[in-house]
Amino acid sequence: MHYKPLMVAGLLVAAVTASGCATTKQLNEVRSLAEQAGLDAASAQQSANDASNQAAQANQTAARAEQKADEALRIAQESDEKIERMFKKAMQK
């Protein structure tokens, strides 16, 4: 991923040099563009890493919520069974 901007810059340098009118200023401009492209790529990679970390944290939070929901469901089902037994017992009296 990081090589594409450098490859483009290399092609620009080759094109300017091949045209026979490459000046130091032009080469410095191309070099500057390549450096900026590299910085932009690094920034994009950092943003992607941050997003990935946030997604992992969200997954962990969702897993904990699911565990709590499963536990609440289990408790509710146990309570329903208890109430049902109490109701049947009361009806037999």
DOSE-329113 format. One record per residue (C-alpha): residue number from 1; residue in three letters; chain; y, z, x. Coordinates in Angstrom, 1 decimal. Each point is the difference from the previous one (the first is absolute). Last residue first. Layout:
BEGIN
<atom NUM 'ALA' 'A' <Y Z X>> ...
END
This chain:
BEGIN
<atom 93 'LYS' 'A' <-27.0 47.7 -55.1>> <atom 92 'GLN' 'A' <-1.3 -3.5 0.9>> <atom 91 'MET' 'A' <3.4 -1.6 -0.4>> <atom 90 'ALA' 'A' <1.5 2.4 2.6>> <atom 89 'LYS' 'A' <-2.7 -0.9 2.5>> <atom 88 'LYS' 'A' <0.6 -3.7 -0.6>> <atom 87 'PHE' 'A' <3.8 0.5 0.5>> <atom 86 'MET' 'A' <-0.6 2.0 3.2>> <atom 85 'ARG' 'A' <-2.3 -2.7 1.4>> <atom 84 'GLU' 'A' <2.6 -2.7 -0.8>> <atom 83 'ILE' 'A' <2.8 2.0 1.6>> <atom 82 'LYS' 'A' <-2.1 0.4 3.2>> <atom 81 'GLU' 'A' <-0.8 -3.7 0.1>> <atom 80 'ASP' 'A' <3.6 -0.9 -0.5>> <atom 79 'SER' 'A' <1.0 2.4 2.7>> <atom 78 'GLU' 'A' <-2.5 -1.5 2.4>> <atom 77 'GLN' 'A' <1.4 -3.5 -0.8>> <atom 76 'ALA' 'A' <3.5 1.2 0.6>> <atom 75 'ILE' 'A' <-1.0 1.5 3.3>> <atom 74 'ARG' 'A' <-1.7 -3.2 1.1>> <atom 73 'LEU' 'A' <3.0 -2.0 -1.1>> <atom 72 'ALA' 'A' <2.4 2.2 2.0>> <atom 71 'GLU' 'A' <-2.2 -0.4 3.1>> <atom 70 'ASP' 'A' <0.0 -3.7 -0.4>> <atom 69 'ALA' 'A' <3.7 0.0 -0.4>> <atom 68 'LYS' 'A' <0.4 2.1 3.1>> <atom 67 'GLN' 'A' <-2.2 -2.3 2.0>> <atom 66 'GLU' 'A' <1.9 -3.0 -1.2>> <atom 65 'ALA' 'A' <3.3 1.6 1.0>> <atom 64 'ARG' 'A' <-1.3 0.6 3.5>> <atom 63 'ALA' 'A' <-1.2 -3.6 0.2>> <atom 62 'ALA' 'A' <3.4 -1.2 -1.2>> <atom 61 'THR' 'A' <1.8 2.1 2.6>> <atom 60 'GLN' 'A' <-2.3 -1.4 2.8>> <atom 59 'ASN' 'A' <0.6 -3.5 -1.2>> <atom 58 'ALA' 'A' <3.8 0.5 0.0>> <atom 57 'GLN' 'A' <-0.2 1.3 3.5>> <atom 56 'ALA' 'A' <-1.9 -3.1 1.1>> <atom 55 'ALA' 'A' <2.6 -2.2 -1.7>> <atom 54 'GLN' 'A' <2.8 1.8 1.8>> <atom 53 'ASN' 'A' <-1.7 -0.5 3.3>> <atom 52 'SER' 'A' <-0.5 -3.7 -0.8>> <atom 51 'ALA' 'A' <3.7 -0.4 -1.0>> <atom 50 'ASP' 'A' <1.0 1.7 3.3>> <atom 49 'ASN' 'A' <-2.2 -2.4 2.0>> <atom 48 'ALA' 'A' <1.4 -3.0 -1.8>> <atom 47 'SER' 'A' <3.5 1.2 0.7>> <atom 46 'GLN' 'A' <-0.9 0.5 3.6>> <atom 45 'GLN' 'A' <-1.4 -3.5 0.2>> <atom 44 'ALA' 'A' <3.1 -1.5 -1.6>> <atom 43 'SER' 'A' <2.1 1.8 2.6>> <atom 42 'ALA' 'A' <-2.1 -1.3 2.8>> <atom 41 'ALA' 'A' <0.3 -3.5 -1.4>> <atom 40 'ASP' 'A' <3.8 0.3 -0.2>> <atom 39 'LEU' 'A' <0.2 1.3 3.5>> <atom 38 'GLY' 'A' <-2.1 -3.0 1.2>> <atom 37 'ALA' 'A' <2.1 -2.4 -1.9>> <atom 36 'GLN' 'A' <3.1 1.6 1.5>> <atom 35 'GLU' 'A' <-1.5 -0.5 3.5>> <atom 34 'ALA' 'A' <-0.8 -3.6 -0.8>> <atom 33 'LEU' 'A' <3.5 -0.7 -1.3>> <atom 32 'SER' 'A' <1.5 1.6 3.1>> <atom 31 'ARG' 'A' <-2.2 -2.2 2.2>> <atom 30 'VAL' 'A' <1.1 -3.0 -1.9>> <atom 29 'GLU' 'A' <3.7 1.0 0.4>> <atom 28 'ASN' 'A' <-0.6 0.7 3.7>> <atom 27 'LEU' 'A' <-1.5 -3.4 0.4>> <atom 26 'GLN' 'A' <2.9 -1.7 -1.7>> <atom 25 'LYS' 'A' <2.5 1.9 2.2>> <atom 24 'THR' 'A' <-1.9 -0.8 3.1>> <atom 23 'THR' 'A' <0.3 -3.7 -1.0>> <atom 22 'ALA' 'A' <-2.7 -2.3 -1.1>> <atom 21 'CYS' 'A' <1.1 -3.6 0.0>> <atom 20 'GLY' 'A' <-3.1 -1.8 1.1>> <atom 19 'SER' 'A' <-1.5 -0.3 -3.5>> <atom 18 'ALA' 'A' <-3.2 1.3 1.4>> <atom 17 'THR' 'A' <1.6 3.3 0.9>> <atom 16 'VAL' 'A' <1.4 0.5 -3.6>> <atom 15 'ALA' 'A' <-3.4 -1.0 -1.5>> <atom 14 'ALA' 'A' <-2.0 2.2 2.4>> <atom 13 'VAL' 'A' <2.4 3.0 -0.6>> <atom 12 'LEU' 'A' <-0.3 -0.6 -3.8>> <atom 11 'LEU' 'A' <-3.8 -0.2 0.3>> <atom 10 'GLY' 'A' <-0.1 3.3 1.9>> <atom 9 'ALA' 'A' <2.2 1.6 -2.6>> <atom 8 'VAL' 'A' <-2.4 -1.1 -2.7>> <atom 7 'MET' 'A' <-2.9 1.4 2.0>> <atom 6 'LEU' 'A' <1.9 3.3 0.5>> <atom 5 'PRO' 'A' <0.6 0.2 -3.7>> <atom 4 'LYS' 'A' <-3.7 -0.7 -0.7>> <atom 3 'TYR' 'A' <-1.4 2.4 2.6>> <atom 2 'HIS' 'A' <0.7 3.2 -1.8>> <atom 1 'MET' 'A' <-2.4 -0.9 -2.8>> 
END
